[in-house]
Amino acid sequence: MKSKIFICLIFIITISMVVNTASATMNVIVITDPTGQDPNGAAAGSQSWQKNMFQSTFILSKNQNFAVLSGGEGNETPRLGAIVTAINSLKNGATAAQAASTANGFSGIRIIVGGPKIGAAVGGYFDAYVVVVDANNTITITPYNGGLAVLPPGSRGAIIHLLNTPGNPQYGTADAVRLQTAELMGRMIRDGYPATDVVAAAFQNVAVNAGEKHGGGALNLASGITTGDMFTPTELNETGFPMDQPYSKVCPVDGWSISFPEADNYETCPLDGTPLKTLSATEALNNAITVTGNTTSVSSYGSDAPGISDTTQEIVDASVKKHGFSAIEIAKDINSAISSGLLVGVNNVEASDININQNQKAVGVYYKPLGNNRSSPPWNLPISSSILDILGNIQTAIGLILVILVLFRSTLISSFLKKK
């Protein structure tokens, strides 16, 4: 966990050196099961109209089950300092309120922290509502503006911060939509929806009605699941995926899926011909962070290349549904994806590279990155590579001879005619 958080912080520092980092204009955290027993009982996330909504705006500790969401109007250095301070505080046993309050020491910065058992809090610069649903299912919604606002440990409820970004065509809607979303979340929590559903609904409502719609992403704090780079920008100074748009098409039988715009070319599953179902971005977000009875937890190691983790999750899910928890079959399906170009930048795997814990429905895949800037493994040809090298050298020599003949053709022809 320490190494992953360290890598994340290095990423934040690198980004802030080359580009103005984004400030999430929507942060939300929801706790529906403060006991921590429900695998979907705590969730959080960030989105915005702004560019550069990378994973630094929604950080997850999988081992300690806490999230740190960030934003505000301050510049990059104070924001980085606030994030690091909050993470260190939580790692050292601070409460959510204590960790969030550290943001007040940084000008213009907002930090939201929380977890299933520690409650949630927002500190610093914010316009937020705290939603509390008590044991009698009474909903209380309280507005806060700056300083510190807390959802106490042991409580069901939520915190939502929302502002509009200048330039957003729906600028001016934030105040109304903030309250509207708080009311929506309160009703859903009262009615028994899990936190993952509530967060997805908040994303949808804000994206449609307030226009703060670019990922960003979301976290399942109880189960340690993140959307990762599903919705974040693919390049610097770009916006993330618009959360009010269709995201992918998926096969309801085997789980095969493909994202837009490529999905426009498919109506049926290429594996079994089943008609594909179109998923909105918020449906895809909810599916990505929700644990079900059939959910397999998949971890990928050895490559940080974009898309590797998400694609591996889909491949392993489909393989387990077809063949069960078989390392041999999972390896075959992964290698097939590598051969077809679905997975790029990693070498073929063997069954020994697949670690399975069937009791916990968990699969670990250990990749070996490709060297020499290759995008795919070398072909397994029925001929020695040394022979191919020799043939290549011969071809090069023949080519050089032909070049010489072309360059000196007139001299050679004249010489030949004189001899005749």
C-alpha positions in Angstrom: 0.0 0.0 0.0 2.8 2.4 0.9 4.5 1.9 -2.5 1.2 2.5 -4.4 0.5 5.7 -2.5 4.2 6.8 -3.1 3.8 6.1 -6.8 0.6 8.1 -6.9 2.3 11.1 -5.1 5.2 10.9 -7.6 2.6 11.1 -10.3 1.0 14.1 -8.8 4.4 15.9 -8.5 5.2 15.1 -12.1 1.9 16.3 -13.4 2.1 19.6 -11.4 5.6 20.2 -12.9 4.3 20.2 -16.5 0.7 21.2 -16.4 -1.8 23.0 -14.3 -3.4 20.3 -12.3 -7.2 20.1 -12.2 -9.4 21.0 -9.3 -12.4 18.7 -9.0 -15.5 20.7 -8.7 -17.6 17.8 -7.5 -16.5 15.6 -4.7 -18.9 13.1 -3.1 -18.5 10.5 -0.4 -21.3 8.1 0.8 -21.4 5.7 3.7 -24.4 3.3 3.9 -22.9 0.7 6.2 -20.7 2.2 9.0 -19.9 -1.3 10.3 -17.8 -2.1 7.2 -19.5 -5.4 6.6 -21.2 -4.5 3.4 -18.7 -4.8 0.5 -20.5 -1.9 -1.2 -21.2 0.1 1.9 -18.8 3.1 1.4 -18.0 4.8 -1.9 -16.6 8.1 -3.1 -15.6 10.0 -6.3 -14.7 13.2 -8.1 -15.6 14.8 -11.5 -15.4 18.3 -13.1 -15.9 20.3 -16.2 -12.2 21.0 -16.1 -9.3 19.3 -17.8 -6.7 17.0 -16.3 -9.0 15.1 -13.9 -6.4 12.4 -13.2 -6.5 9.8 -10.3 -4.8 12.3 -8.0 -8.2 13.8 -7.5 -9.5 10.5 -6.0 -6.9 8.6 -4.1 -7.7 5.2 -2.4 -5.9 3.2 0.3 -6.9 -0.4 -0.4 -5.3 -1.7 2.8 -6.7 0.9 5.2 -10.0 1.6 3.3 -9.9 5.3 3.2 -10.2 7.9 0.4 -8.7 11.3 -0.1 -10.6 13.5 -2.6 -9.1 16.9 -3.4 -10.0 20.2 -5.1 -10.2 23.9 -4.4 -8.9 27.1 -6.1 -5.3 27.1 -4.7 -2.3 26.3 -6.9 -0.6 23.0 -7.3 2.0 23.1 -4.5 -0.5 23.7 -1.6 -2.8 21.1 -3.0 0.0 18.5 -3.1 1.0 19.5 0.4 -2.6 19.1 1.6 -3.0 15.7 0.0 0.3 14.4 1.5 -0.6 15.8 4.9 -4.0 14.2 4.9 -2.7 10.8 3.8 0.0 10.8 6.5 -2.5 11.8 9.1 -4.8 8.9 8.2 -2.0 6.4 8.1 -1.0 7.5 11.6 -4.5 6.9 12.9 -6.2 10.3 12.6 -9.9 10.6 12.5 -11.6 11.8 9.3 -12.2 15.2 10.9 -8.6 15.5 12.0 -7.3 14.6 8.5 -9.7 16.9 6.7 -9.0 19.8 9.0 -5.4 19.9 7.8 -6.7 21.5 4.5 -7.4 24.7 6.5 -3.6 25.2 6.6 -3.4 25.5 2.8 -4.9 28.5 1.0 -7.9 27.8 -1.2 -7.6 24.0 -0.9 -10.3 21.4 -0.2 -9.8 17.9 1.1 -12.6 15.3 1.7 -11.6 12.1 3.5 -13.5 9.1 4.8 -13.9 5.4 5.2 -16.5 2.9 6.3 -15.6 3.0 10.0 -14.1 6.5 10.4 -16.9 8.5 9.0 -16.2 11.3 6.6 -15.3 15.0 6.6 -14.5 17.9 4.4 -12.1 20.7 5.3 -10.8 23.9 3.7 -12.5 25.7 0.9 -15.9 24.2 0.0 -19.7 24.6 -0.5 -21.1 21.4 0.7 -24.1 19.6 2.2 -23.8 16.9 4.9 -26.5 14.3 4.7 -27.3 12.2 7.8 -29.9 9.4 7.8 -30.6 8.3 11.4 -31.8 5.0 12.8 -35.5 6.1 12.3 -34.7 6.9 8.6 -35.1 10.6 9.2 -33.1 12.6 6.7 -31.2 15.7 7.8 -29.4 17.9 5.2 -27.2 20.7 6.5 -25.3 23.2 4.4 -21.7 24.2 5.2 -19.4 26.8 3.7 -15.7 26.4 4.4 -13.9 25.4 7.5 -14.8 21.8 8.6 -17.9 19.7 8.1 -18.2 16.1 9.5 -20.3 13.0 9.0 -19.6 11.3 12.3 -18.3 7.7 12.6 -21.1 5.2 12.9 -23.5 7.3 10.8 -25.2 6.6 7.5 -25.0 9.6 5.2 -23.0 11.5 2.6 -21.1 14.7 1.9 -21.3 16.5 -1.5 -19.3 19.5 -2.6 -20.3 21.1 -5.9 -19.3 24.3 -7.7 -19.5 25.3 -11.3 -16.4 25.8 -13.5 -16.1 29.1 -15.4 -16.8 28.3 -19.0 -19.2 25.5 -18.3 -22.3 26.2 -20.4 -24.4 25.3 -17.3 -22.7 27.7 -15.1 -24.9 29.0 -12.3 -26.7 25.7 -11.6 -24.4 24.4 -8.9 -26.3 25.7 -5.8 -29.6 24.1 -6.9 -28.1 20.9 -8.1 -26.0 20.5 -4.9 -29.2 20.5 -2.8 -31.0 18.4 -5.4 -28.3 15.8 -5.3 -28.1 15.8 -1.5 -31.8 15.1 -1.3 -31.5 12.3 -3.9 -28.7 10.7 -1.9 -30.6 11.0 1.4 -33.6 9.2 -0.1 -31.5 6.4 -1.6 -29.7 5.9 1.6 -33.0 5.8 3.5 -34.4 3.3 1.0 -31.5 0.9 1.4 -29.4 1.4 -1.7 -25.7 0.6 -1.3 -23.2 3.4 -1.4 -21.9 2.4 -4.9 -25.4 3.0 -6.4 -25.8 6.3 -4.5 -22.4 7.6 -5.8 -23.3 6.6 -9.4 -26.6 8.4 -9.1 -24.9 11.5 -7.8 -22.5 11.4 -10.7 -25.3 11.1 -13.2 -27.4 13.9 -11.6 -24.5 16.4 -11.5 -23.3 15.5 -15.0 -26.7 16.1 -16.6 -28.0 19.0 -14.5 -24.8 20.9 -13.6 -22.5 20.1 -16.4 -19.6 19.2 -14.1 -19.3 15.9 -16.0 -15.8 14.9 -16.9 -14.0 12.0 -15.2 -12.5 11.7 -12.7 -13.6 8.5 -11.3 -15.0 6.6 -8.3 -13.9 4.3 -5.4 -15.4 1.5 -3.4 -13.8 2.1 0.0 -15.2 -1.0 1.6 -13.7 -3.4 -1.0 -10.7 -1.4 -2.3 -11.9 -1.1 -5.9 -11.3 1.9 -8.1 -12.4 2.9 -11.6 -8.7 3.7 -12.2 -8.1 5.3 -15.6 -11.5 4.3 -17.1 -12.8 7.9 -17.2 -9.6 10.0 -16.7 -8.1 11.9 -19.6 -5.8 10.0 -22.0 -3.5 13.0 -22.5 -2.4 16.0 -20.6 -4.6 19.2 -21.0 -7.6 17.2 -22.0 -10.9 16.5 -20.4 -11.9 13.1 -19.1 -14.8 11.0 -20.4 -18.2 12.8 -20.3 -20.2 11.0 -17.7 -23.5 11.8 -19.3 -22.6 9.8 -22.5 -22.8 6.1 -23.5 -19.5 4.4 -22.5 -19.5 0.9 -23.9 -21.4 -2.1 -25.2 -21.3 -5.3 -23.2 -22.4 -8.9 -23.8 -24.8 -9.9 -21.1 -23.8 -13.6 -21.4 -20.0 -13.7 -21.3 -19.0 -10.2 -20.3 -17.2 -9.3 -23.5 -17.3 -5.5 -24.0 -16.0 -2.7 -26.1 -15.9 1.0 -25.5 -17.1 3.8 -27.8 -16.3 5.0 -30.4 -15.2 1.5 -31.5 -18.5 0.1 -30.1 -20.3 1.8 -33.0 -19.0 -1.0 -35.2 -20.6 -3.8 -33.1 -24.2 -4.8 -32.6 -23.7 -8.5 -31.5 -21.0 -10.2 -29.4 -18.3 -11.6 -31.6 -17.9 -14.6 -29.3 -21.5 -15.9 -29.3 -23.7 -13.6 -31.4 -25.7 -12.2 -28.4 -27.1 -8.7 -28.9 -24.9 -6.2 -27.0 -26.2 -3.9 -24.3 -25.2 -0.3 -24.3 -24.0 1.1 -20.9 -23.9 4.7 -20.0 -20.8 6.0 -18.3 -22.4 6.1 -14.9 -23.7 2.5 -15.4 -20.2 1.4 -16.3 -18.8 3.3 -13.2 -21.3 1.6 -11.0 -20.5 -1.9 -12.4 -16.8 -1.2 -12.0 -16.9 -0.4 -8.3 -19.8 -2.7 -7.2 -19.1 -6.1 -5.7 -21.7 -8.8 -6.5 -21.9 -12.5 -5.8 -20.3 -13.2 -9.2 -17.6 -10.5 -8.9 -14.0 -11.6 -9.2 -11.4 -9.3 -7.7 -8.6 -9.0 -10.2 -5.2 -7.4 -9.6 -2.6 -6.8 -12.3 1.1 -6.5 -11.6 4.2 -5.8 -13.7 2.8 -3.0 -15.9 1.3 0.4 -15.3 0.3 0.9 -19.0 -3.1 2.5 -19.5 -5.9 0.0 -19.9 -4.0 -3.1 -18.8 -5.8 -3.3 -15.4 -9.3 -2.8 -16.8 -8.9 -5.0 -19.8 -7.4 -7.8 -17.6 -10.4 -7.5 -15.3 -12.8 -8.1 -18.2 -10.8 -11.0 -19.6 -10.5 -12.8 -16.3 -14.2 -12.2 -15.5 -15.2 -13.7 -18.8 -12.8 -16.6 -18.4 -14.0 -17.5 -14.8 -17.6 -17.4 -16.0 -16.8 -19.9 -18.7 -14.2 -22.2 -17.2 -14.1 -21.5 -13.4 -11.0 -20.6 -11.5 -8.5 -22.3 -13.8 -5.1 -20.8 -14.1 -4.5 -22.6 -17.4 -7.7 -21.3 -19.0 -7.2 -17.7 -17.7 -3.6 -17.7 -19.1 -5.0 -19.0 -22.5 -7.6 -16.2 -22.6 -5.1 -13.5 -21.7 -2.6 -14.8 -24.3 -5.4 -14.8 -26.9 -6.2 -11.2 -26.1 -2.5 -10.3 -26.5 -2.3 -12.1 -29.8 -5.4 -10.2 -31.1 -4.0 -6.8 -30.0 -6.6 -6.3 -27.2 -3.8 -6.3 -24.6 -0.7 -4.3 -25.7 2.7 -3.8 -24.1 2.9 -7.1 -22.1 4.4 -10.5 -22.7 2.5 -13.8 -22.9 1.7 -15.3 -19.5 1.9 -18.9 -18.2 -0.3 -20.6 -15.7 2.4 -20.1 -13.1 1.9 -16.3 -13.6 -1.7 -16.6 -12.4 -2.3 -16.6 -8.6 -5.8 -17.7 -7.6 -7.5 -17.5 -4.2 -10.8 -19.2 -5.0 -12.2 -18.7 -1.5 -12.0 -14.9 -1.8 -12.7 -15.0 -5.5 -9.4 -13.2 -6.2 -7.0 -13.5 -9.1 -3.6 -12.0 -9.5 -2.0 -11.7 -12.9 1.8 -11.1 -13.1 2.9 -9.6 -16.4 6.4 -9.2 -17.8 6.7 -5.9 -19.7 8.1 -6.1 -23.2 11.6 -4.7 -23.9 13.0 -2.7 -26.8 9.8 -0.6 -27.0 7.8 -3.6 -28.5 4.0 -3.5 -28.4 3.5 -7.2 -28.7 5.6 -10.4 -28.1 7.7 -11.8 -30.9 6.1 -14.4 -33.1 6.7 -18.0 -32.3 7.9 -19.0 -35.8 9.0 -22.6 -36.8 12.5 -21.3 -37.8 15.4 -20.2 -35.8 15.9 -16.4 -35.3 19.6 -16.8 -36.2 18.5 -18.1 -39.6 16.3 -15.1 -40.1 19.2 -12.8 -39.2 21.4 -14.5 -41.8 18.6 -14.2 -44.4 18.2 -10.6 -43.5 21.9 -9.9 -43.9 21.9 -11.6 -47.3 18.9 -9.5 -48.3 20.7 -6.4 -47.2 23.8 -7.3 -49.2 21.7 -8.0 -52.4 20.0 -4.6 -51.9 23.4 -2.9 -51.7 24.5 -4.6 -54.9 21.4 -3.5 -56.7 21.9 0.1 -55.5 25.5 0.1 -56.8 24.3 -1.2 -60.2 21.7 1.5 -60.4 24.1 4.3 -59.4 26.9 3.2 -61.8 24.7 1.7 -64.6 25.9 4.2 -67.3 29.6 3.5 -66.5 29.1 -0.2 -66.5 27.2 -0.2 -69.7 29.9 2.0 -71.4 32.6 -0.4 -70.2 30.7 -3.4 -71.4 30.2 -1.8 -74.9 33.9 -0.9 -75.2 34.9 -4.5 -74.5 32.6 -5.7 -77.3 
